[in-house]
């Protein structure tokens, strides 16, 4: 088995979260070991190019940052390349499955040779089952093809979170800049959500600005939340400054989350970054059947319980759950915003604890080396 030969599969389903995670993982793996031979198979190259502008979305095969990038849908070219150079380690991100052409190669009944190891890197969750599923083996229809689960997470029994170099640098620089700031700067928030009624948020920020006597500056992400926020802001009399952001490359987005005073985020990759910034945040989970997203939210909040004062935790827990079902109130949010300094201390301790657990990419390569 060639342990340097790693193929990463990405089927883009939910906006940019899937490819965002894969792009970050590839960078972190290369930073840990620049001798790796990474091949990325991506189903939606335009989404990849939005995060990494030098990727050419029109090419079925290309070199980018030393990695080989393949269009998942270019079956003929991909099958030829991977038949000539079969994969040894396959990282199957978020149970995305495998393209038919790769299935044909892996499970060819006449195939012989080394073992192929598939690693299912699952969704990030704070639920307890992540501890049990981490490094749990799964079966395949061939004894030559092995499969195992690899769980990102929040405990020592999981693989932790990705600590790529750009993000770690952005966080350090933000901490340094905030420590050196002696004047009163605007209270800056990043807002990134799914479609929702944003009027409670606008009302709370207006009241916060008046009570704290500190100007509010909201950075509005491109995407699904832009139109509903602008509608609520305009109907509320445009009470504070808003800047509409263009779609940002991943590294610039990370830096923005680190530099802000408060973040509203959604999705997998932005949640993992928000947890590591040390900045107070509110997460909107992707809506799932039977309200299972509320289970995921409750598990995340439970991880935060040890860091927040009890009375403040209760308000935060109630507000975030209300926010995720569209029943949030401006009063709850205002109470939290006025405690931003206390929350900042708590969320910084939470982030420091997560970073101390180490880098998912390093844990993954250590496990691969043990095969």
Phi, psi and omega in degrees: 000128177272101185285354177269348184266098187240126178251133181244125180259135178221114172255112186284119181243305186254090174055239185248003183295320183294307181290332177299316178295315183295318178298317180294318180297316180299317178298315183294321178295316180295326178293326178287324183208102184282001176267359178295146175253095185265135172236125181252125177251112191237133184279341184223087182292328175301323177295320178297316182295331178294324179276327182233087192303342181273357172287134179264108185291349183269351186263137177281340178210136180200165174254130178219123180054031180085356178265152171267124181251129180238144172279116180313323188275352181273074191300315185295311181295319182292317182297322179294315182293319185275342171286320178293321182230082186297149180287150175253313179240127179241123175262109182262101189276128175061039177052042187283353185077187182229144178298153184303321182296327178284323174303317180300320180289313185293322188246026172296121185296342179264359183290145177221167177126202186292160172296141172252129181253118174263130177245113176276106176270111191272176178296150174289130174214149175267001181292153184297333184296340179301323178298319184284327184278339183297125181066021174278130183280148175236159180268159170228178182271014177219133177294344180278341183250113180260155179216141180217152178266138180231116192253117165298159180176193190243004184236170178291345180271359175247185183272358181078205182240162179285128177245074180287153189300318181297318181293314181301319178296316181298321180293316179298317181294322179294319178298317180296315181296318180291326179290329182272347183286122182251348180260173179272111178263163175300150174278112189258131177236144170256132180240120182214112185213179167276177179301137181193167173282117184261004183297322177298324179294314180298316180297317181294318181292326176297313180294321179299315181300320181287317182288319183278344183056044178225127182296142177261137177229112182257130177259113188261115182292151173291152177123206192294334184272352187295306184297312180295327178291314181299323178298312181294322181294316179292318178292335178274005177089017180050058192283350180210170184285137176229134174240121177279124183270144168286170174293127188255143168303154189304317183296324179289323177297316178302314181298322179297316179298323181288326186276344185283174177259344181198140180233134166252120185228164175220160173084171187292303188290319179293328175297313181299323178289317180301320180297331185265350184288329189082011179256136176305140182214159172236129184254132170257114182281151176295127185294130181236165181298147178056029177057033181294338177298333178289332174294317179296319178296315180299322179293320176297313180300324180296327177293332181276344187306318185293346187256339183259140172305145189307312182293323180288324177299317181300318179293317179298315180299313180296317182294313184295326178290321176294319179301322183282352174241012176073026180239024180289154180238154180291330181296315179299313182294320179300317178302317180291316181299322180290346175255025186302323182293317177295317179295323178302315178299316181294314182290331175293318177297320178299313180296317180299321179296319179293319181293328180292343180281352175095178189265126177307319181298319179292319178297321180295314181293326176296319179293318179300319181295338181277352183295000000 
